[in-house]
Every structure is written in C-alpha cells, then in structure tokens.
Amino acid sequence: MTTLFAQPYDISANGFYFKTTAEYEERAGKLLNSYGGLVEEFEIQFIDGESLDCALFSALGVHQGNFPAYLEAVEDWSEDNKIKVIIAVGQVGYNFDLGKDSPDQFDVDLYELDSLKDLAMQFVEEGLFGEISESIRNYLDYDTIARDLGMDYSEITIAGTNYIYRCD
C-alpha cells in the first residue's frame, strides 16, 4: 500500500503520514500550528510504495488537490495503464487531468525490450519489412535498423524495467 506524507507549508506545524483519503481528512482537519490556527495547505510527498507508483506520482505532479484521484488510480489502474501515463505525461508532455481523463486516451506503442536493436530484430522476425529468408537475416545490419527506429522510438527505464516506446 502507498504511504504519503502531508507536509504543511506552515513551518510552525508538523506533518503526518497517511494511506487513505479518509485518514488524510481526519488528520488534516485536526492539525493545528503552534499558534492554534488550523493548517490548510500541504505539500503531498510520496514516501513508500511500489516503484511504478512512485514514478506515476512524479509524472502526474500529485498535489493536495488531486491526491485522492492518485490513490484511486494506484489501486484501479493496470500496470500497462500506469506505464502509458508515465510515458505520455512525464516524458512526452501530454496533458492529463487526474480524476477526469482516462489512461486509455494515449496511443503508446510499448515494448519491454533492452534496446532498439532488439526491437529491430523483433520487427524483422514479425515480417514488418516483408518476408526475409533466414539465410539473408544473418547479413542484415540490425544496428542501422535500430538507429533508424530511433527516429520514431525512444527508450526509458521505469521501475527497473527497460521499455521502448512510441507515442502518437
């Protein structure tokens, strides 16, 4: 389960850890600063959880106004949807309104491979370049094909896994 920390912007108050929206609301509603005033604004920080969820937190720029939708997304979204949003929003720069938009809106071609050369080899095997006999495949320059693929595809490592992707 994901653990977040609510750090008050008021330097005379101490923050708190929480895992659910209800827990946050309960603690935030009772938090007073050194002068007896209610603390209203918090910076939300990712403390503990899955590496993929940490990357999602960072890509989405989670804050006090959208963290409930983030906690819901962590529980509801598939791993593929999380990766697509991390790439589309965090790397490519697409806009995403957490809680309103769907991760399915992004067209991301995603391959869990170590390099563009591996992608080139996969494309040749799948027949993307037409029918190429096994004897001729040995003479193909996969490094050059990989360099050409690099015009449309990029590499990223998320949560320790390397991905090759293309966003439309």
N, C-alpha and C positions, 0 to 999 in steps of 0.2 A: 504494500500500500504506500502511496505517495505521502510524504511528510513535507509540509510547507511551513514557513515562518513569517509571521506578520511583524515587521519591524516598523515601529511608529516613526513618523517624521518628526514628532515632538521629542526632542532629546532628553526631556525630563521624565520619560516613561519607558518602561521595559516591554519588549515584545513577547510573543508566545508562539509555541508550535501548535499546529493543528493538522488534521487529516480529512476533515469533512467541512462542508459549508455550515452545518448546524453548530459544530464545535467552534468555528471561527466567529459566528454571530453571537454565540453565548459569551465568549471571552472578550470580544471587541466591545460588546455592549456594556461590560462591567469595568473596562480598563480606564483607570484614571491616571493623570500625570501627577507630578509632585505637588501641584497647586490645587488638586482636587477637581480639575476640569476633565471632561470626557475626551478621550483621544479619538479622533475621527479619521485620520489619514494614515495609511500604512503602505510600506513597500512590501510586496509579497516576494519571498525568496524560496527557491527550490532547495530543500535540504537533503532528502533521502527518497530513493525510489529507483525504478529501472532507468538504465542509461538512455534508452529510447525516449522515455517520458521526460527526462532532463533536457534532451535535445529539442523535443517538442515545446517544452516550456520556454526555452531560449528563442526558438524560431518565432513563436507566437507573441513574444513580448508580454507575457502574462502580468497583469496588474490587479489592483484591488477591484476594479470594475468588471473583470472578466474571469477571475479565477474559478468561480463556481462552474462556468461552462468548461473550463480546462479540466477540472476534476471529473466532470461528467464524461468528457472526451477520453480521458485516460482509461476510464472503465469501459466505455462503449465501443470505441473505435478499434478496428483490427490493426495489426502491426503494419500491414501494407498501407492503410489509410494514414497512419501516423507518419510513415516514411514519405509518402507523397506530399503531405502538408509541409513537412520539414524541408523538403527539396523545393517545392513550388513557392513557399513563403520565405523561408530562410535563405535560400540560395538564388533563386530566380527573381524574387522580389514581387511576386503576385500579392494582391490584397486579399485578406481573409478576415471576415468578421466572425470571431469565435462565438458560437452560440446561435448564429443565424445561417452561416454558409455551411455547405457540405464538402467534405474532403473529396467526394466523387466528382466535383466540378473541374478538377485538374486532370489534364491529359498528360500523364507522365509514363513514358516507356521506361521500365525499370528492370535491370538485370543484376543479379547477385553474382558478380564475376570479379576476378582480381585485377584485370587490365583490359584496355581496349583491344589488345592483341587477342585475348581470349574471346572477346565479342566478335572480332573479325573471323576467327576460326569457327565460332558457332554459326555465324551468318553463312559461311561457305558450306558448312555441313548441312544447314537447313535449306540450301539451294537458293538463297537470296540473290546470288549472282548467276543463276542458271545452273544447269546440270554440268558439273565439273567432275571428270573421272578421278578416281583415287590416285592414279599414277601422275596426273597433272597437278593435283593438290600439293604434292611434295615440292613443286617448283614455284608455288605462289609465295610472294613476298608479303607475309602477314603483317610485318611491321609497317609497311607502306599503306596497306589497307587500314590498319589501326590509326595511322596518322590522318588519313582521310576521314575516318569515322570521327576523329577528334574535332572536326569542324561542327558536327551536329550533336555529339555526345560529350558528356563530362563525367568525371569521377568524383565520388565523395565517400568518406568513411563515416558511418553513423553507428554508434554503439558498438564499435569494434568490427563492424562488417563493411566490406567494400562494395559499393554499388556503382554501376554505370547507368546513366540516365539521360533522357532527352525530354524536354518539356515543349509542348506546343502552345 
